Amino acid sequence: MVVKLILEENLVVVLGGNPKIDNYIDQATRFKASGYEHADTYKKGEWDGFTRLYNIAEKTFPLGLLETVEMILILKDIPYETIDNRVYRQFSLLPITHEIELRDYQQDALTKAIEKQRCLLQLPTGAGKTLVGICLTAELKLPTVFYVHKKELLYQTMRSYRKLLTFPQCKECPKYHKKKTGDCDYKKCPIGIVGDGQADIKPITIAMIQSAGRLPKALFSDFGIAIFDEVHHLAAQTVFDIAKDTKSKYLIGLSATVRREDGKELMLQAGAGPISYNLSISELIRRKFLAKPHIHAIPVAPVLFSNRDNYHTVYERAIVYNTERNDNIVLKALELCDTGPVYIHVKRIDHGQILVNLINNRLLVKGLTKAIFIDGSDKTEYRNQVLDKFRHNELPILISTLLGEGVDLPNMYGLILASGGLSRTQTIQVFGRLLRMSEHEIVIFIDVADRCKYLYDHFLARVNFYQSEPEFELEDYLKKLKTE
């Protein structure tokens, strides 16, 4: 008996199976999300804790898991045939020209995306994921929707497309001479955005991610390419729902790490496809595409808490209002900014305000430029002005909640992780901002060795990441720390 896998739009229909084969497919396409054990249905024995992506009753599973199912059939020595019944809309090719030169690994990732049509590309932060996405549009010349999850990324990606791609009408634009900045308000510009109160759908559209039901229906049907930036960070269910309704022939997810703390990586693969290209941070450091980080940890005294203290209480006392900790962070920032721009990452607004006040009290004494704190409540124009100052060495210290993903600050010399509490996956994203190659071939990353309930476990998870990269230079304390 030959099992037939029938590809129908975004689903695969299984024909010719039996209960044993159904069980194999079910095992390959299920997962347990974190927190499953707290569900009432699990506690009552009504649910085994697995989220299942194979609908046994309808014999269907998401197209993104095709390779996973094919692999299990091969391993179990079950003969199968894959039949592709998909029919995609045909588009007129966009008249795009460009002068982009890709690095070899970027070209490899692009080639893999075109070959696979639906897949995840895992490239470290600073490796040029967005550039690969733009080149996918340029190479295939198909209408493209590019999904992002932050307002900063919405405009940053739009400017990147405008800077790098040229259309015939661009030369008629009054701001064509400013093309290198990506500035454009020309009505005939073929690049538009959906989000931040706008719904300007063009042949190339940058869209803010949101629930599928709130997005314009044209985004699902009028584009030959759909790209998800920082796909791991988007809600797994949201990506899956959008992908399920998308009729684009090419659907690509970009990420520095597809690992999710909630255990829902399989949802991303179900929506966007298998991980088809993966490159390590250390490989890019060895090849001089990323700066080499020297990593240190600021020691702080242990803070004791009772069993009754929850995470919010611990975070406030041990991080936000911890005088010793804040003073040490300030001293380190002032030391590093003598060499180059320093970014301090925080999670809470009140923490950022405390640090900027402490720093500026000292900077004013020295007659130096004041540090600035920005967060999501600041107007976009002001945030962009501050970020530009930092990029151009006009601001010695920047404190913000915004650097988790997407903001390019390539001249950064030092990064201080004042936020604490970050998981390994979140740290990879913040950390990657520091590694973009600039005038600093060696950069400094400062963590804080928080020693109290909750926060020490997070610190060890971060150290585990530092120790996993052979090209990271760790101080002796971090090298010897046991993380298991």
N, C-alpha and C positions, 0 to 999 in steps of 0.2 A: 504494500500500500504506500502510495506517494502522497505526502501531505502537500497541499497547494496553499501558498500564501498569496492572496489576491490583493494587490495594492489599489485602493479606491480613495482618491483624494488624500485625506490625512489619517486614514484608517487602514489596517490590514485585516482582511477576512481570512480565517483559517477554514479550509475545506479538507475533509478526509481524515480528520483526527479521531481520537478516541479518548476515554477518560484518562488513560495513562499519559498520553501526549498533552492533554489539557493540563494535567498536573505539572508536567515539566515546564510548560510555558508559564503557568501561574507562578511557579517558584522563581523563574527568571525575571518576572515583571512585577514583583511585589516588594514592599519595603515597610519598615516600621519607623514612623516619624517619632522624634523625641517627644516625650510626654504622653505617649499612647497608654502607658500604665495608669494614668490618672483618669482616663475616661470611665464613666459609669458603666458603659456596656462591657468594657474589658473587666472591670472589677466584678461584675455580675456573671462573668463567664459567657456573655452573649456575643463576644467578638474576640478574635485571637490577636488583635493588635496590628494586623497587616493591612496596609492600604494596597488594594489590588488594581492594576492597570489592564489586566486581561479580563474582558467580560466573557465569562465562560458560557453564559446563556446565549449571547449573540455571536460568540466565536470571533471577537474582534479585539485588537489592541492598537495603541497609537503607532503611527508610522515611524516615529523617532526611535522606537525600540526594535525595528526590523532586524538590524544586525545582531542585537542581543538574542533574539529568538532564533535566528539562523544559526548562531553559534551553539546554542543549547541543543538544537536538532542535530548538528554535526557531531557534537560530543556524545550524544546518545545514539549515534549511528542510525538516525531516522531519515530516510530519503525524503527530499522535499523539492518543490519547484516554486520559484517566485515568478508571478505573472503581474506585469505592470499595466493596469488599466487606466492610469491617470492621463487626463487630457488637460493641458494648461493653455491659458489664454495667450495668444500671440500679440506681441507689441512691436510697434515701429521702433527702430533703434534710435536712441538719443544722439544728437550730433555733438558728442563730447570730445574735446581735445584736452591734453594735459602734458606736463613735462615731469611727472613723478618718477623718481628712481628709487626702487625698493632695495632694501638689504636682502641678502640671499635667503635668510630665514623668513622674511616677510613674503618673498615671492613663493617660497615653499608652502606657506600657510594659505596664500591666495590660490595657488594651484590646487591644493587639497580641497578648498571650499568649492571651487568650480567643479572639480571631479565628483565630490560627494553630494553636492546640491543642498543637502540638509545635514548640518553637523555643528559641533561645538569646537571652537578654536581657543586653546588655552595658551595665552602668551603673558609673560610677566608685565606688571605695570611698568611703563616706560619703554616697552618693546615696539610700540606703534600699532596697537590693535585697531584704533580708529582709522589709521592710514590704510590698513589692510581692507577695512570695510569700504572706504572711499574708492580704493583701487578696484574692488569688486564691481562697483557701479561703473567705473571708467572702462574696465575690461569688457564687461558684458553689455554695457550701454543700454541697460534696462531701467525703467522707472523703479525707484527705490524708496522704501519707507525705512527709516533708521530710528529705532526706539531707544530712548534714554530715560533715566529716572530722576534727574535733577534739573532744576531750572538753569543752573550754570552750564550743564552739559548741553542743554537744548540750544543755547546760543553759541556755545563754544564749537559744537559740532557743525552747526549751520555756517559759522565763519570759516571753518576748515574746508568744508565742501566748496564754498565760494572762492577761497584762496587757491585751491588746488585744481579745480575743474573750470574749463572755459566752454561756453556755448556761443553761438553766433551773436545772439542778442546782447551778450555781455559787453561787446565792443561798442554798443550804442549807449551803454549805461554812463550817466554823468560821473559816477564814482569809479569808473573802470581803472583810473590811475591809482585808486586806493585799494585795488583788488588784493594786494598783499596783506591788508589788514582784515579782509573779509567784510568790510562795511558795505552795505548795499540797501537802498530803499527803492530800487527801480521796480516798477510795477510788473515789468515783463521778466523779472528774474525768475528762472525756472526752479529755484530752491525756496521752499516755504516751510512753515512750522505749524504744528498743532500742539497747543499747550500755552500756559501762561495767558489765558484769555483770548488766544488767537486760534483760528481754524483756516489757515491759508494752505490748501492742498495744491501742491505743484508736482511736476514730474519727479522731483526729489524732495521728499518731505521728512523733516525731523520731527518726531512725535514724542510727547511725554507719555510714559507708560501709565495706564490706568485700566480699570476693569473693561473687558471687551465690550460690554453693553454701553459704555459711555463714549467709546471711540467712534468717529465717523465711519460708516460702513464702507466707504470708498477705500479706506486703508487696507481692507481685507481682500478687495477684488481688483484694484486698479494698479497694482504694482507687481513687477516680475521678481523683485528681490525684497525680502524682509530681513532686517538685521537687528539683533538685540544686543545692545552694548551693556557691559557689566552684568551679564545675564544672571549670574549667581545671586546678585543682590536683589533682583526683582523678585517679587513674591512668586514662588514656584507655581502656584495655581493660576496666577495671572498670566504668566508666560504660556502655560499650557493651554489656557482658554483662548488666548489670542492666536497661538499657533494652530489650534484646532479649527479655527474659523478662517485662517489665512489661506488664500488660494495661490500664493506666489510659488513659482517653481523652485526658487532658491530661498532657503531659510537658514540663516547663520546666527549662531550665538557666540559672542565674544566675552572672554573672561580671563582674569589673572588666576582664578581658581574657581572651579565649579563646585567645590566642597561647600556644603551648607551646614550650619550648626543645628538645624532642625532635622537633618537627615533626609531631606527631600531632593537629593541630587537626581534621583531617577525620574522625578517629575520634569526636571529641566531637559534631560535626555529624551524623555517621551515627547516633549514639545519640539525641541530643536534638533535632536539627533545625537549620535554618539560623539565622544571626544575623538576627533580625527587628527588633531595636531596639538602637540604639547612640547613646550620648551621651558627649561628651568632658568631660574634667576642666576644661578652660579655659572651656567654656560655663557650667558650674555656678559657677565662680569669678566670671565676669562677672556672673552673675545673683545673686551674693551668697549662694548656697546652700553654698559651700565657702569656707574661709579662703584668703587669698592667701599663698603661700609665698615666702620669701626664701631663696635657696639659696647656701650657701658651701661651700668645700672647705678642709680642714686640710691644708697642705702637709707632707710628710714626706720625709726624705732617701732617695734610692734605695738599695735593698738588692740586692747582687749575688749571683747564684747560678750554679752550673755547670749544664751540660746534663744532668748526672746527677741533679740535685735534682728530686724529684717534687712534686706539688701539696701533699701533706701537709707536707712539709718547708718549702716556701715559706710556707705559711699560718702555721705555728708561728713561724717566725723573723720574718716580715714583719708579722704581725698580733698573734698572741696574746702573744708575749714580746718585742715591740718596745717598749723602754722609752720612747724618744722619742715614738712614736706614742701610747702609753697616757697619758703625761704631758700631751700636748696635748689629748687627748680629755677628760681630767679637768678641765683648766683651762677648757675651753669649757663643760663641763657646769656648773661652779660659777658661771661668768659668767651663763649663761642662766637658772639657777634663781632668780636674784634677781627675775626678771620673772614666771616661771610654771613649772609642772611640766615636767620634762625626762625624756624616755625615751631610754635608750641600748640599741640593738639589737645583740645579739651572737649568734654561732652556736654557740660552744663554752662549756661550763660553766666550764672553767678560766679562760677569758678574762673571763667575767662576774665570777668571784670575785676576780681580780686588780684589775679596775676598781673593784669595790665597796670593796675594802680601801683602795685609793689614795684614793678619794673620802672615805671615812669618816675617814681619818686627818686630812684637812683640815677636814671638817665639825665634828669633835669640838673642834677648836681654836676654831672660831667659835661653839660651843655650839648648833649647829643640829641638826635632826632627821636621823638617820642615813639614808643611802640603803639600799635593799634590792635584793637580787638574787633572782629566782625563775626556776625552770625546770620542765620537765615532770616531774621526779622529786618535786617538792613536792606535798603533798596538796592536793586540789581546794579544800577549805575554807580552807586557809591562803592559797592563790593568790588566791582570791576576796576574802579580807580585805585582802590587800595591794593588789589592784587597786582596791578600793573606797576605800582610803585615798588612793591616787593620784588617783582621780576627784574626791575631795572636798578636794583641796589640803592634805591632811595629810601628804603625802610629797613632798619636793622633787625627788628623783631616783629613778627606777626603772630597773633594769637587768634585761634578760630576754632569753630566747630565744623568747618566745611570741607576739610581736606580728605575725608574718607575715600572719595573716588572722583576722578575726572578732572580735577583742577590741575593745570600744568604750571609748575613753578620750577623750571629746570636749573635755576642758578642757586638753589638752596644748598647751604653748607651743613647746617645742623637741624635735626628734628628732635624735639623733646616730646615724648608721649606722656603728657601730664594727665591724660584722661584716666589711665589705669583701666581696669575692668574689661579690656578688649579681649576677645577670643583670638585664637590663632588666625582664623580666616579674616577677621576684621583688621588684624595687625598687618597681614600681608598687603592689604589695600593701602593702608596709611603709610606703611613702610616704603612701598613702591614709589611714592611721590619723591622720596629723597634720592633715589638711585638714577634719575635721569642725568645722563652725561652732560657736563657743562665744563666750566673752567676748573671745577673741583673734581679731580680724579679720585680723591679720597674724601668721604663724607662721614659725619658723626651722627650716630643715632643714640639717643639717651632714653632708657626706660627707667622706671622707678620700681624698686624691689619692695612692693607693699607686702607687709606681713600681718595679715589678719584674716578672719573668716571670709570666704568668697573670693576676695581679691588676690590672695596668695595662689590659689588654684589657677586663676586667670594669668597671673604672672608666669607660673610654671609652663602653661600652655604656650605662651609667647616665647619663652626661652627654648622650649622644644623646637619651635620653628627656627630660631636663630641657629641652634645646634645642627639642624638638618641641612643647612646650606654650607657646603665645604669652603666657599669663597668668602664667607662672612668672617671678619676678624673680631673675635670676642675677647674681652678682658678675662683674666684668669678665673675670677669668681663665677662668671657665666659659663665658662668652659667646664668647670668641675661640678656645677650644680646638677643634682639628680632630678630629672623631671618626671620619671615614671612613678 
